[in-house]
Amino acid sequence: MSDFLGILCAVPSRQHSLANTTDESYDRQLRDLLAQLKQPGLIPSTVDLNEHLEAVNPAIHSLSFLYLLRARIQQLQKSTKRDVPDGLLPGGSMWKHCVRFLRSFDPIQIRYAGHEWRQLVELLVTATLSCAKPVLAVKVVRDALIRINTSGVFTSMHLTLVKLALLSSSYTYALPVMDNLLCHFPTGMSLVHSESLLCSNHESNTTFLTDTSGFSLSLSYRDHLQFYLYSAMIYMALKKWDQASHCLSVVISSPTTNSVSKIMVEAYKKWVLANLLGHGKLFPTPSIVAPHVARVYQSLARPYISLAEAFEKGGLQKLSAEVNIGHSIWRADNNSGLVHQVLEAYDKFMIIELGRTFSALTMRDVLQRTSSCSKGPHDIEEFVVSLVLSDALTAATLSHALSNENTALLRFSLSTQKHIFREEHIHARLLQWRCALNTIAEGIAQTDHTLELSQENLHFIARNQKWTGSAEKSGAPGPSEANASGDIDEDLMGDAHS
């Protein structure tokens, strides 16, 4: 037992290793440990795995702890003949060990066991779904993704996270992962080309989050669209309309050939509603969307376009009629709740529009100026109070006159206050865009590096060297001297070195 425990604790995390340990030495130690852990019959028959799970620290000996977890889970599966034994359900002994591991594992060591890490997370998710408690897995999956540092790289676990957040209505838990820009898919770039080891410090996590690392299942075009559609649904549930509109625009702007997918059409319908709820109007489709694709969207989502036109120009009566006419459509599309919010938002934007003209209005004036508003005399003040408290009316205040406490006065912000607020808003937005641009710049640099090291580029360089050598021997002109009579490879070579 002591020998077995010695093997498990032979290679600690990088922080607990000797200070002079090189990357090469540490990489060799971890690979040797993995080879030992995978040996059949390593676990003595007299060993109690539960005791070892208590004795081994998952933050220091992460690979060994993961190996023990898998071995113990397999024991339970074999004895119970169930894929999800009771011990793995929330509250069970193995559940506690799994959660403790996923919240404290050493990310450097786990780079060497991506498949096993992902399979454990997926098993934990299955356990929560089997007992209808997906909310218990959301924070665990989120923390595990953050700990492994998947920022900027889309994986199958991202899709799992947003699905869990939607199922459990625990929307805010997924935001720390969703708010990060995703610029990459796991690629096939070899670490040999990047001249680094898994345990080294990497400028980009794309060097260890590859399509063979195991941290993600194989991804499809549909997975990418689903992630952004589900993310948009989460943002809409939180009334973050700008973020929702951005995610939906990613879906509707996705490349297409002859037809659009059902997911893209559903995203377009929600995109129309998000624009109305966030800005009170329908924006043109993103310029990247081809005109014929935009026409397909408008044709398949005609009821939503009619709803938007009624919202902007038709008045409350026309809007209510459109809502009632399309009742079965909204329900079939699972958009009834959003359409109901559109009806409520009509009153809000009518009152907001008053602030562009007036500096102060009584509640009676508000009713007169918004005659098509659905609110009555008794409801209008309460509605305006809710708008002021939610900051929908920017820097507006509601007060009662000293001479008549029954008369409420709505004061809109002064122009100077508006300018101050606008400057603060612009400053905050600029900071957000600066972070986004930095992320994009890093992604572009990494992509350039990847393309230079791709097999296609290396093969092209090899072919070019052969052409040059043969030209020198025969006295014939090489590619650089040849007549540029439509040689595509020559143009590509010029672009590659420009």
C-alpha positions, 0 to 999 in steps of 0.5 A: 500500500505504501509503494502504491501511494508513493507512485501516486504522490511521485510527481506533485504540481509545478508549484510544489516541484523543485524550483530548478526542474526544467520543462523537459524534466517535468514533462518526462516525469508526467509522461512516466507517471501516466504510463505507470497509472495506465498499467493493468494490475497496478492497484493491489487487490487489498487497496481501499480506493476510498482511503486513497482518495482521502489521502491524495490531494487533488490540487497537488497530485491531479493526475493521480487523483483523476486516475483514482476517481476513474478506477473507483467509478469503474468499480461502482459501475461494475458492481451495480451494473449501472452507468451512473451508480448512486455514489455518483449522484449529488450528495453521494461520496463520489460526487463530493470527490468529483466536485472537489477535484474539478474545483481544485485540479492543477491545470498543467497536469490535466493537460496530459489527460484531456480525454479523462477530464472531459469524460469525468465532467460529462459523467457528472453532468449525466448524473445531475440530469438523471435526477433532474438537478442540472443546476448542481452541475452548472457552476462545477462545469463553469469553474472547470472550464475557467480553471483549464483556461478555455478562454477564446477557444470553443469546445463541446463543453461550452455547449454543454454549459449553456444547455445546462444553464437553460435547463436549470434557469441558472443564467447568471452562472454561465456568464463568466464563460459566455462573456469571453469572445470565442475566436478559435476552434480546437485545431490540429496544430502539433506541439512539435511545430510550436517547439513547446511542451504541454507543461510549458508556459504558452502564449496561447491556449490553442497550443494545448487545446487541440482536436486531439487533446481530448478536452472537446468532442468533435465539433460541427457547424451545428454545434457552433450555431446552437451555442450562440443561439442558446447564449442569446436565449440566456442573455434575453432571459437576463434582459441583456438585449445588446449581447443577445442581439450580437449572439443572434447576429453571429448565427444569422450571419453564418456562411451558407450556400443555397439555403439557410438552416432552421436554427438560423431562421429561429435565430432571425425571429429572436433577433427581430424581437431582441431589437424591438425589446432593446432599442424599440426598432428593427435594424437592417440585417448585418451587412455580411448577410447576403441579400438573397439570404436576407430575403429568405429570412424576411419571407420565413419570418413575415409575422415577426416583420409585421409585428416590428412594423406595427411596433414602429409605425402602427400604434398600440391598436395595430400592435395588439392586433398583430400580437393576437393574430400571430398567437399560435405562431409565437407559441409554436416558436416558443416566443410567446413570452418575448412577444408579450414583453414587446407589447409591454415595451411599447409603452416604455419606448413611448415614454422614453421618446418624451424625454427627447422633447420635454424636460418635465411632465406631470402624469396627466401630461404623460397620459395625454402625450401617450394617448395610445399607451395601454396604461390607465391613469392609476397605472401610469405613475407606478409604471413610470416609477418602475422605468426610473428605478430600472434606469430605462429612463436615463437620469430621470426623477419622479417627485411630488409638488409641494402644493399638491402631493397628488400630482407627480412630476416626471423630470428628465435629465438636463443636457449636461447630465445627459452628456456626462452619462453619455461620456461615461457610457462611451468610455465603458464601451471603449474599454470593452471594445479595447479588450475585444480588439486585443483578443482579436489581435491575439487570435489573428497573430495565432492564426498567422502562426498556425497558417505558416506551420500548416501542412499545406504551406510546408508542402508548398515551400517544399515544392518551391524548393524543388522547382528552384533546384531543378531550374538551376540544374537545367538552366531554365528559369525558376518560378521567380523568373517564369512568365506570370501566365496564370501560375496560381502557386506563384501568386500564393507564394508572393502573398505568403511572403508579403 
